[in-house]
C-alpha cells in the first residue's frame, strides 16, 4: 500500500510538472503559431538557477520560485522580441520551417552554454521535510512531494483565473481561438504575443524547480522534455489547455508505473508509444475537436 500511494503521488506530481510546462508550450503555439523546440531548455535553466541559489546562497526552492517568475518572464519577453517576432510575421510553410530552425538552434546554444558554465555532470538538490505517516506507520507519504503538488495545483488555478477573468487573459484566449478575428476587434496581437511568451517561459522555469525536487538535472534534459511536452499536447488535444493537464497526468502516471513494474529505461519510450497510439486512434487528441 505504501508503494502504491507513493507511486500515485509521484505519478501525479510528475504529470503536474509536465502539464505545467506543456501548458506554456501550448499557449505559445496557440497564440504565436510557433513550435518552440527550446521550451524544455527553459525548464532546465530554471532548475539550474534554483540549484545555484540553493547550493550557493541557501535559498529555499519554494522561495526561489518567487525570484524565478519575474526573471524568466522578462527572459521570455526578450526571447519573443529578439527571435520570434520575425518568425511570427511569416506565413505557411515558411513560418513552420523558420520556427523549427530558430528554436532548435536556440535549444542547442543554451545546452552548450549551460554545459560550458556548469559542466555536464548531474546536479541534485537535497530538500527534506518530515514525512506524513498514516495507518499506524503502514503508509509513509513524502511531505516535499505533497507540498510541490499543492503548489502546482495552486499555480494552475491562478493561471486559469488569469485566463478566464482578466482582460489580458481573455485577449490571449481570443487570439488562440481566432487570430484574424482578434485583429478585427482591435486586440493588439503583438502585445499578446509578448505576454504569452513571457508567461509560457515563466511556467517552464517554475516547472523546473519542481523537477529538481524529484530528479537530478544536467544540461542535456531540455530537448527530450520538449518532445514529451509535444506528446502531451497531441494527447490532450491541440488547443485544449485542460487536455494538456490531463495528458500530463496520464503520461506522468504511465512513466512512473512503467519504471516501477518494468524498467526505468522504458520511461522515455512510453511517451512516443502513446503519441503513436493517439495519432492512430484519435488524431485530434482526447479533448481536441475534429476538424471539418
C-alpha positions in Angstrom: 0.0 0.0 0.0 2.9 2.4 0.8 4.4 1.7 -2.6 1.1 2.2 -4.4 0.4 5.5 -2.6 4.0 6.7 -3.3 3.7 5.7 -7.0 0.4 7.6 -7.3 1.7 10.7 -5.7 4.9 10.6 -7.8 3.0 10.0 -11.0 0.5 12.8 -10.4 3.3 15.1 -9.3 5.5 14.3 -12.4 2.4 14.7 -14.6 1.7 18.0 -13.0 5.2 19.2 -13.7 4.9 18.0 -17.3 1.5 19.7 -17.6 2.7 23.0 -16.2 5.5 23.3 -18.8 3.3 21.8 -21.6 0.6 24.4 -20.7 3.1 27.2 -21.5 4.2 25.5 -24.7 0.5 25.1 -25.8 -0.1 28.8 -25.1 2.9 29.9 -27.2 1.9 27.6 -30.1 -1.8 28.7 -29.9 -1.1 32.4 -29.9 2.1 32.8 -31.9 1.7 29.6 -34.0 5.4 28.8 -33.2 6.7 25.3 -32.5 9.1 26.2 -29.7 11.7 23.4 -29.5 13.7 25.4 -26.9 10.9 25.2 -24.3 12.5 22.4 -22.4 15.7 24.3 -22.1 13.9 27.0 -20.1 12.8 24.3 -17.7 16.5 23.1 -17.5 17.6 26.7 -16.9 15.0 27.3 -14.2 16.2 24.1 -12.4 19.8 25.1 -12.7 19.3 28.6 -11.4 17.3 27.2 -8.5 20.1 24.7 -7.8 22.7 27.6 -7.8 20.5 29.7 -5.5 20.1 26.8 -3.1 23.6 25.4 -3.2 25.4 28.8 -3.1 23.1 31.1 -1.1 20.9 28.6 0.7 17.7 29.9 -0.8 14.7 27.6 -0.3 13.4 26.1 -3.6 9.9 27.3 -2.9 11.2 30.8 -2.2 13.3 30.6 -5.4 10.1 30.3 -7.4 9.2 33.9 -6.5 12.6 35.0 -7.8 12.4 33.0 -11.0 8.9 34.1 -12.0 9.8 37.8 -12.9 13.3 36.8 -14.2 12.0 34.2 -16.7 9.0 36.3 -17.6 11.4 39.0 -18.8 13.6 36.4 -20.5 10.5 35.1 -22.4 9.7 38.7 -23.5 13.2 39.1 -24.8 13.0 35.8 -26.5 9.9 36.9 -28.3 11.2 40.3 -29.3 14.7 39.1 -30.3 13.9 35.9 -32.2 10.2 35.0 -32.6 8.8 38.4 -33.7 10.3 38.0 -37.2 9.1 34.4 -37.4 5.5 35.2 -36.5 5.3 37.6 -39.4 6.0 34.8 -41.8 3.1 32.6 -43.2 2.5 29.0 -44.0 5.4 26.7 -44.7 8.0 29.4 -44.2 6.8 30.1 -40.7 6.9 26.4 -39.6 10.4 25.9 -41.1 11.7 29.1 -39.6 10.2 28.4 -36.1 11.8 24.9 -36.0 15.2 26.1 -37.2 15.3 29.1 -34.9 14.1 27.4 -31.7 16.1 24.2 -32.3 19.2 26.4 -32.8 18.5 28.3 -29.6 18.0 25.0 -27.8 21.4 23.7 -28.9 23.0 27.0 -28.0 21.5 27.1 -24.5 22.5 23.4 -23.9 26.2 24.1 -25.0 26.4 27.3 -22.9 25.0 25.5 -19.8 27.5 22.7 -20.3 30.4 25.1 -20.5 29.3 27.2 -17.5 28.1 24.4 -15.2 29.7 21.3 -16.6 27.9 18.2 -17.8 27.6 16.3 -14.6 24.4 15.5 -12.8 23.2 18.1 -10.2 20.7 17.4 -7.5 19.3 19.5 -4.6 18.7 17.7 -1.3 15.5 19.0 0.3 13.8 17.2 3.1 10.8 17.6 5.4 9.3 15.3 8.0 7.2 12.7 6.2 3.5 12.2 6.8 2.8 8.8 8.5 -0.7 7.2 8.2 -2.3 4.0 9.2 0.0 3.3 12.3 3.1 3.6 10.2 2.0 1.5 7.3 1.7 4.4 4.8 4.5 7.0 4.6 3.9 10.0 2.3 6.6 12.5 1.3 5.8 15.9 2.6 8.0 17.5 -0.1 6.1 15.9 -2.9 2.7 16.8 -1.4 3.8 20.4 -0.9 5.1 20.5 -4.5 1.9 19.0 -5.8 -0.1 21.6 -3.8 2.0 24.4 -5.3 1.4 23.1 -8.8 -2.3 23.0 -8.3 -2.3 26.5 -6.8 -0.3 27.9 -9.8 -2.6 26.1 -12.2 -5.7 27.7 -10.6 -4.1 31.1 -10.6 -3.2 30.9 -14.3 -6.8 29.6 -15.0 -8.3 32.6 -13.2 -6.0 34.9 -15.1 -7.0 33.5 -18.4 -10.8 33.5 -17.7 -11.3 36.6 -15.6 -8.8 39.3 -16.8 -8.9 41.4 -19.9 -5.4 40.2 -20.9 -6.3 36.6 -20.3 -9.4 36.9 -22.4 -7.5 38.6 -25.2 -5.0 35.8 -25.1 -7.7 33.2 -25.5 -9.3 35.2 -28.3 -6.0 35.2 -30.2 -5.6 31.5 -29.6 -9.1 30.7 -31.0 -9.1 33.1 -34.0 -6.1 35.4 -34.6 -7.7 37.2 -37.6 -10.9 37.7 -35.6 -8.9 39.1 -32.7 -7.2 41.6 -35.0 -10.6 42.7 -36.4 -12.0 43.6 -32.9 -8.9 45.7 -32.1 -6.7 43.3 -30.0 -3.0 44.1 -30.2 -1.7 40.6 -31.1 1.9 41.8 -30.8 1.4 42.7 -27.1 -0.5 39.5 -26.6 2.4 37.5 -28.1 4.9 39.2 -25.7 2.7 38.3 -22.8 2.3 34.7 -23.9 6.0 34.1 -24.4 6.7 35.6 -21.0 4.0 33.5 -19.3 5.0 30.3 -21.1 8.7 30.7 -20.3 7.9 31.5 -16.7 5.8 28.4 -16.3 8.6 26.2 -17.8 11.1 27.7 -15.3 8.7 27.1 -12.4 8.2 23.5 -13.5 12.0 23.2 -13.5 12.1 23.9 -9.7 9.6 21.1 -9.0 11.5 18.8 -11.4 14.7 19.5 -9.4 12.9 18.3 -6.2 12.3 14.9 -7.9 15.3 14.3 -10.1 18.9 15.2 -10.7 19.4 17.5 -13.7 22.0 18.1 -16.3 22.3 20.5 -19.4 21.0 17.8 -21.7 17.5 17.2 -20.4 15.9 20.1 -22.3 15.2 18.6 -25.8 13.9 15.2 -24.5 11.5 17.1 -22.2 10.3 19.3 -25.1 9.4 16.1 -27.0 7.4 14.9 -24.0 5.5 18.2 -24.0 4.7 17.8 -27.6 3.3 14.4 -26.9 1.2 15.7 -24.1 -0.3 18.5 -26.3 -1.1 16.0 -29.0 -2.5 13.5 -26.4 -4.8 16.1 -24.8 -5.8 17.8 -28.0 -4.2 20.7 -29.8 -5.6 23.9 -28.4 -7.1 22.3 -25.3 -5.4 23.6 -22.2 -7.4 21.3 -20.0 -6.3 18.5 -22.3 -2.7 19.4 -21.6 -3.3 19.0 -17.9 -5.0 15.6 -18.3 -2.4 14.5 -20.8 0.4 15.4 -18.5 -1.0 13.4 -15.6 -1.7 10.4 -17.8 1.9 10.5 -19.1 3.3 11.0 -15.6 1.4 8.1 -14.1 2.3 5.9 -17.1 6.0 6.6 -16.8 6.2 6.1 -13.0 4.3 2.7 -13.1 6.3 1.6 -16.2 9.6 2.4 -14.4 8.4 0.5 -11.3 6.9 -2.6 -12.9 9.2 -3.0 -15.9 12.4 -0.9 -16.2 13.2 2.8 -15.8 14.8 2.8 -19.2 11.4 2.2 -20.8 10.1 5.5 -19.4 11.4 7.6 -22.2 9.8 5.2 -24.8 6.4 5.4 -23.2 5.7 9.0 -24.4 6.4 8.1 -28.1 4.3 4.9 -27.9 1.4 6.9 -26.5 1.8 9.5 -29.2 1.7 6.9 -32.0 -1.4 5.2 -30.5 -3.3 8.5 -30.1 -2.4 9.6 -33.7 -3.7 6.2 -35.0 -6.9 6.0 -32.9 -7.8 9.7 -32.2 -5.7 12.2 -34.2 -7.4 15.2 -32.7 -6.5 14.1 -29.1 -8.6 13.3 -26.1 -10.2 16.8 -25.9 -9.5 18.2 -29.3 -12.2 19.0 -31.8 -12.5 17.1 -35.0 -11.6 19.3 -38.0 -14.4 19.7 -40.6 
